[in-house]
Amino acid sequence: MEFRPILNALMRNKTGLLLIALQVAITLAIVCNSVFIILQRIEKVNRPSGMDETALFTITSLGFAPDFDLRGSLRQDLEALRAIPGVIDATTINSVPLSNGGWSEGISTLPESVPEEQRKNTPTSIYIVDDHGVNTLGAHLVSGRNFTADDVSYRSRDDKGTPNSVIVTQVLADQLYPDGNAIGKPVYSGLGGKGSSSTIVGILERLQAPWVGWDKVEHAMLVPQYQDGEFDSSARYLVRTQPGRRDEVMKEAESKLGAINTGRIVRGLRSIEEVRGESYRQDRAMTIVLTTVIFSLLAVTGLGIVGMVSFWVTRRVKQIGTRRALGARRFDIRRYFMIENVIVVGIGIALGLLLTYGFNLWLMKHYELPRLAWYYAPLGALTVLLLGQLAVFGPATRASRVSPAVATRTV
Amino acid sequence: MFAYYLRLAMISLKRNRILTALMVAAIALGIGMSMTSMTVLHMMGSNPMSYKDEQVRRVQLDNWDVNEPWDEDYPTEPPDLMTYQDANNLVNAHKAEHEAAFFPNVLPVEPEKREIKPYMVEALFTTAGFFPIFEPPFRYGGGWSPAEDRSAARVAVIDAETNDKLFGGENSVGRKVRLGGEDFTVVGVLEKWRPTPRVYHVANGAFNDPQSVFVPFSFGIEKKMNSNSNNSCYKDSEPGYEGLLVSDCIWIDMWVQVKDEADAQRYLGFLNDYVGEQKKTGRFPRPVNNRVYSVSQFLQAQRVVGRDVRTQVWLAFAFFAVCLINTVGLLLAKFMGKAPEIGLRRAVGASKPAVFAQYLTESGLVGIAGGLLGLVFTGLGLLALRKLYAGTSIERLAELDWVMVGLSLLIALVASLIAGLYPTWRACQVQPATQLKTQ
């Protein structure tokens, strides 16, 4: 191996070496960390929400007429929605999963009589739905029972009704009752008025809270009630359709609700896919921006190496010719430049590993990102090494074509 | 002389087109990436109230749970919203020049013209102080008085768009508009007003547009309305709307206007005394921790500029650094390749400064070309951002302005000159004698 002579030759051109190594180092650090961030975002976006997302849409009604009958309107609207061909089920709901807007409540397994210091409150999102809620969401009940029509009560501004039964997600059930089997156990939520409690009747495999960035995103609790003007005379409906029929049903639903009652405004017609797109917009933007950065960076670094090595080749034409005249094969010449590149990029990688972990530590400190998994750095190193070899291949081949006769000429 | 250097530089750059293109493209990509991210940062980080940053103050009181801070990640920060009772007390005490207490919700509008169907508008239920504090520009009329606040007068300020829709853009001051089933008198019509970010209410979208209709805070309370933005409680409250009003639930944005920093400190003293009084009634279990943030402090505390955007800016500049290092390397290789030529020029009498000037001209030329192409890339980058953020005001604002154009060119030029310094210096070190000897 001509490792020593190559190194010696490189040492005579320290600046060039340093410049390429520095580029490689920064490239490695950025690429590793960006890929890491991208994969995390993809994982976040792909978490299952627990709903039959593509078949769902939401629509709201807001009464403004002074004599607006909200209870009657709720009953009429739900009947009308469920009767539309292509609809599987419909429910009222106070806020929609993935929408980033909703109701959260601290609930406890201990009654209010226990001093506040000892009561441990578990935060959860609250979905107020009727007995069609579970079926409409398309959530999967793993144990216990669904709500029945008898469970459903009205909650208004002054009377919070009787939310005696609730359904919780598996994650929330495990959090409340770590020993298992939460069915039949109480939760103290104050939802039915100060100090009131409810019984867990069912457990859902999974359902997300409305806030996609929340660290307790699978804390959700279904409460069987109709909001009868608790805050205003509005009602939000969630409708589940048969596969592929959502868009036609959406149009139909809007016109049908608009025709039923003129003392209100129908608005906010949105598919859950649309809601999801908006909630994850920032993550999507970040993914796209970082991908652009990665590819531009690799291109710039790669082309930079091509340019530099081309010049080195031009400057060494005479030496190459001499080597060829002395018996070096074309292959040897090419190998020389390839090995030279491995050394330069290798130095860059060594420096880059420091930068990669430094950058990762900085991200961990400021952005609460986890530690980089061990395989990112070696994979990243391999990538830039291959990039270097790819970049140098062209100029090295050109170098290998230098005729031995060059050695005999004076420039 | 400069013209001569310019001509030499052009000849040199043309001689090796691929290398020149590579350098120009690298600088252009670097500029494009950095300027795109800078534009977004600049826009998100701007403060539309900067001209009275010291006078406009966000009032925050810490009435939260004795066991848990409002924000576990930032335990020293008090809640960002206020209870009804505190907002009401502070407005009535009137210890500042103006007080603005408000909350957003929607109101149905029933247009006089039958052909327009009733529709919903975003409304802000606010005290009169909102208008002198945030100074939205009026096309017609103005705000209302604190007296009208107290009597829950049915008066409204509407935005230009609503005025166009309901009154065909005419001066509608004095005319009636039906909101929430009641007749309101229009007292003011706003010009187009889009503070970015929407400083007065940054929750649920700091980059959303302002509300379309403004009505008195006391009207909202009389109609038993609450906020359709955030409502947070840390314990159960008494039933009904009355219960909400006397509870420790927070849902109201509160701002005041003071004279200056000293006056703000006086106001903070007043707040601390107020909380001290309230503590006697058993409220405010936590240590006294109140704030009178200026607008810029508030925007920072609310972290209006997202972490992603900051990361993107850092990455873009790291990318730019790589592009510059690249350019240094390529220029160095190129200039060193010209050693014989430089040696010859020096031998026939060119001074070092002359050689220096000539090669720096060449670097600068690369920089300017890179800057111009970089502008194109920036334009493309912003176009892509507008697509990514379609539907928010980022979309509307991701535009290149002349300041950014100038800045891009300047940065490109300066950066390329800096990148050219070392290679040029090396070029000047060429010994004429050695070069001529090897020829």
Interface residues (C-beta under 8 A of the other chain):
Chain A: T15 G16 L19 I20 L22 Q23 I26 T27 A29 I30 S34 I37 L62 F64 A65 P66 G101 G106 E112 E116 E117 R157 D158 D159 K160 G190 G193 K194 G195 F231 D232 I265 R267 E278 R281 Q282 R284 A285 M286 I288 V289 L290 T292 V293 S296 L297 V300 T301 L303 G304 V306 G307 M308 S310 F311 W312 T314 R315 L363 H366 Y367 V411
Chain B: I18 L19 L22 A25 A26 L29 M33 S37 V66 N67 N105 V106 P108 E110 P118 Y119 M120 G180 G181 N204 K224 M225 N226 Y234 D236 S237 E238 P239 G240 Y241 G306 R307 D308 T311 Q312 L315 A316 A318 F319 A321 V322 C323 I325 N326 V328 G329 L330 L332 A333 K334 M336 G337 A384 L385 L388 Y389 G391 Y422 R426 Q439
